[in-house]
Amino acid sequence: MIFYPQICLTIAVFLGLKYSKNMSAEILNEDFVDNGDGTVTSKKHGLMWVKTDSMNDLKKWVNYQESRDYARELSENKFAGYDDWRLPNKDEMSTLYHKSLSNTDQFGKTIHISDRFSPGGGFSMVAQQVPGRMRTWVLNIRDGELNHPEGLWTITEAARAVRKI
């Protein structure tokens, strides 16, 4: 019997099975579609992301309130025709990271998100506030580490807006 790992991985993606650490970037990237309007859709997760982040757009790190303002302004301006942009929750944010994916941040260092997203953004992302806490989740997209630092106004991260499709 001959074993074809690429075919097995394709079948796994088609069936909606969880990605493995050994899955190739090419297969992982197939989940992300550049919509040609400044957005990227994750077919597997039913999410539409802004292709750029606040570092690309504002050229600065943002605190939590500025992150919320960034997403709110996208909604108010009906970016790509939609008015429901928001910060992702922890689980949604985590769907962007995979060690096999490769893009570059504003310093030219490797970040592990799809190359369907614009290069030159931040190397970390902020999520919605942790319910009942004065904290938010932060994902380092260089190494996949999730943490929730103290203080919403003292963090300096990048924000990427999302909406459900």
N, C-alpha and C positions, 0 to 999 in steps of 0.2 A: 504494500500500500504506500502510495506517495502522499506526503503531507505538504500542502501549500499554505504557509502561514499568512500570506497576503490575502488569499481568498477567505480564510477564516476570519481575519480582521474585518474585511469588507462586510461579511455576513453579520458579524457582531455589531457593527455600526448600523447596518440596515435593520437589525432586530431591536436596536435601542439598548443594547447591553452596555454596561459601564466600560469606559476606556481603561485599558491596562497601561502600566508604566512603560511597557515595551512597544506600544503602538506608535507607528511612524507618524511624522509630522504631516506627510502628504495626506494620509487618511484622516487625521484630526482636522486638517485645514478644510477638508471637504464639507465639514459641518458649517463652516462660516462662508457666507455669501456677501460679497460686496455689492450692494444694491445700486451703486452708481449715483446716489443722492446724498452722500455724506453719512450713510448708515451701513452697518454690517448686521446681518441676521444670523443667529445661531438656530439652524433648523432643528437640531436635536432638543433644544431647550425652549423653543418658542419665544425667543427674546430678540429684540432689535436694539442694537447699541449704536451710539454715536461713534463714528469712525475715529474721531479725534478725542483728546481729553482736554482738561482745563490747562494743562501745561502747553499743549499745542496751541490752544486758542487764546489763552490769557498771558502766556509767557511768564507764569509765576506759580509758586506753590500756593495752595489755598487751605484755609482752616475749614472746620465743619460748616459754619454758617455760610462762608463763601462758596462751599461745595453745593449746599442747598440752593443758594442764589443762582449759581451757574445752571443747575438743572431747571430751576423755575423759569429762568430767562429763555431757555431753549423752548419750554412749553409756551410761554407767553408770545414768543416770536414764531410759533408753529413751525419749528425746525423740521424740514423734510415733510411738512404737511401735517404734523401731529402735535397735539397739545397735552400729552400725558407723560412727558419725560420726567424722570425722577432718579434719585440715587439708587443703586442696587442694594438688595439685602445681602447678607453674608453668603448665603448659598448661591445666589445668582452671580455674585462677584467671583466666587470660586470656580465657576464654570469656564472662565476665560483662561485660567492658568493650566498649562501642562508642560512639563519639563522638555518634551520633544518639540514644542513650538518655538519659533525664534523670530524676534523682531528687535529693534534697537530703541533705547531711550534717548533723552536729550544729550546724554554724555557719550553716546555711541556704544554703550555697553549692552549686552544681551539681556532682553526681557523675554519671558516665556508666554507670549500671547500670539495669536495668529498674525501672519504677515498681511492679512486682509485689513488690519487696522493701520492707521498712519504711524510711521516711525517718528521718533523725536519727542515722544510724550514722556510722562513721568514714569518712575520705576516702582511706584506704589499707588494704590487706589483706596479711596475711602468709601465706606458703605453707609447705609442708614444707621441712625442712632440705635444702640442696644436698648430695647424697651425697658423703661423704668430706671435707666442708668444715665449718668453723664459721661458716657463713653460711646465710641463707635468702633466698628471693625475696620482694620487696615490690612490690606493684602500687599505683600512685597512681591511684585511680579518678576523679580530676578531669581528668588529662591523659593517662592510659594509659601512663605511663612505668614500666618495669620496672627494678628494680635489686636488687643483693644486697649490702647493707651489711655491714661487718665486725661481728662480735660478735652472738651470739644473745641475750644478756641485757641489752644496752644499747639495742636497738631498742624503740621504742614505737609500736605500730600497732594496728589492729583485726583481729580474727580472725572468719572466717565458715566454719562447718563444712559439709562436703559428704559425700555418700555416692553410690555408684553404684547405679543401679536396673536 
